[in-house]
Amino acid sequence: MSRKNLPKTESDELKILGEVMRMQREDRGMTQADVAAHLGRTRETYGKYERGSNEIRIRDLLKFRKLMQEDPLERAFPLIENVSGKGLASPKMRYAESMPRYLLHQKIRIGAAHFEKQRYSPLERRLNTISRSAFTGASAVACLRQIEIAYDLSLGLPVGGVDWMLLASYALAAILFPFQLAYIARFIMWWRVS
């Protein structure tokens, strides 16, 4: 069904859904042709879905959802509810607000992966992963040890005069902390530019 035959509110809803689909596609670095090939449609037909000119078929919406690993309707519904009498609520402005937290974390993880691929060699990426894992592990051990001491719990860790495990985890966390801050600062600067 073409957009001409739809009431104004339905065409606005299609336009919002299309905008959300476009943002999801761009978030994953895909072209319209890539998505259209996955849906078994032409690029022009998929482009009409994104522009809100055509109603999207249920089968295509399900394939799109599977490809993107998230439902575009979940993001579109809050935007559709904010359609005013004057026109569309700004989808770009409301996009991040409608994004569930886990999707925002997923977007940051994907961005971090792109950042590392652009900035670091494979060896440096492995060293960054090891550093992050060691920092996380040392911080977790220090927190568990503190909880064990504070609440007089026995988590199976040896107890003695000098708590070497706590001391070693603090030392490792203190040594790796500046590297983690530098990595985060570089990532934030890269994120703002890209």
C-alpha angles and dihedrals in degrees: 000000000000124000093247091071095051128092114251095257093051093049089050089051091051090049091052092047090049091050091051091049090051092051092048091049093049091047088062094044094243128144126227088250091056093052093041090053090051091050092046092240134116120265089246092056092049089047088056089053090054093046091048092240094124133036110248115239116240092238090053091047090052092049090048091050091051092048094049094038090225136075115253089203091065089063096036098054096066089048093048090052089057096056106129128204089257095059139277126354105239103273093196092053094046096040098089092042092055093046112103114236095251090055090051089052089048090052090051091049091051090048090050090052091052089046093052093046091052098042108032139051118236091261092051090048090054091048090050090051092049091047093050091047093048092047092049092046094047091048091048093049091048091050093047091048091050091050090048091052096042096049097032092240127158111224093169095266117134115260120208145136096290116033097221094174092056091044093049093047092050091048093049092046091048092050094048098040097084090050090052091050091049091050092049092048092050090048093050092049090048091047092053093050096046 
